[in-house]
Amino acid sequence: MTETLCDSGAVKIYCGTNASTTITGSPANMTKFINQAEGDLISDTRCNWVSAWPTISGAAYSKVLEGAVAAKAAVRVINYDMSGFTSRQEALAMVNVLWAEYMHSVEVLKDEKLITALGGAVMK
C-alpha cells in the first residue's frame, strides 16, 4: 500500500529522536503503521479520507488529517520499542500527548457538515 494522508517524515517528527530506528528506518514498517493509522481515522470518523484526499489535499484541513495520522502512527512506533527514550515515563508522556492530538482531530473531523464540505461522504 501507499502512504496517502501523511508520510513517514511526519511520523518521525511526531515520535521524536529517541524512537526506534529499527522502525523509523524501515520504509515498509513505517508504511504499515501509517496505513493502520489511516484505517483507524477512517473508522473513527466514519469517512474514507483516503478516497476523498484528491479533492481536499490542498485545503487547510489536510493538515488536520496529516497530523491525526502522524500522531496515531507515532504512537505505534513508540509502543513498538520504548527502550530508546530516557525513561518509560518519557515515552508514555509522548504517547499521551500524541493520543490527545489524535482524539482532538477525530472530534473535529467526524463532524458530518465538515465531511460533506470537504467532499467526503459519511459512512453509515
N, C-alpha and C positions, 0 to 999 in steps of 0.2 A: 504494500500500500504506500501511499504518499502522504506527506505532511501537508495539510491544507490550511488550517486556521492559525498555525504558528510554526516556526522552525526550531531546530534543535538549539540554535544560538539563544533564542529567547528563554528556553528551558534552562540552559546553562547559567544564564544571568540570574534567574529566579532561585535556583538551588544553591548558588554561591560557589566560591572557590574551593571549599572543603568537600564538595561532593565527590563521590567515587568516580575516578577516571575510567574504571572498568566499564561503567555505563555511559558516561558522558563522551568517552572516546569511541564508542561503538555506534555508528550510524544506524545499524539495524535495531539495536535496543532502544535508541532514542526515538526512532520512528514508531516502534511498537508502543512505547509509553505515550507518545503524542496521539497515536490513533486511539488508544484506550481512553485518553482524556477527552478526545473529540466525541467518542461514543458516550461517555458519561455526560458531557454537556448536552448532547442531543437528547438523551434520556431525561435528564433533569429539567430541561426547558421545554420539552415536547416540540422541538423544531429541528429539522435537519439543516443545521447551519452549514455543513459541508456542501450540500446541494445548492444552498442559497448563496454561497460565497461569491460566485461570479458577479452577482448583482450588488453586493454590499462591500466588496473588498476595498473600495476607495472611501467608504463612509467612515465617520468618526467612530461609529460603534464597532468597526472592525478591530479597533484596538482593545475594546472590551472583550471581544471574542478571543483575540490573541492572548490577552492577559489571563483569562479564565483557563484556557487550555494549557498555557505555560505553567501556571500555578499548580494545576492538578497534576500535570506530568512531573513537575519538580517534586511534588510530594512523593510520588512513586520512586523517583531517583534517590531521594534522601532515605526513604524507607528501605530501599534495596540494601544500602550499606551505610550505617551511621558512623563507622569507625574513623573516618577522616576528620570529623568535627572535633572541636576541643573538648566537648563532653556530650553525653547523650542529651542533656538538658538543652544545649545549644541547638542540636538537631531537632529536638521536639519543639522548641520555640519557633524555629523556622517553619516546621510543618504547620504549627498552629496559625502563624501569620498567613501562610500560603492558603491554608484551608479557609480562613476568614475571607481572603480576597476572592477565592473561587465561589464561595457561597454568596457573597455580595453580588458578584457578576451574574450568578444564576438568578438571583432575585430580580435584577434589572432586566435580564434577557428573557425571562419567561412571561413578561407582560405581552398579552395577545395583540394589543394595539401596536406595540413596538415590532413584534414579529411580522405583522402584516405590512407595516410601514417600510420595513427593510426588505420586503419581497419574499419573506419566508411563509411557510404555511404551518399552522398549528396542527399537530398530530392528535387525533382523537383516540 
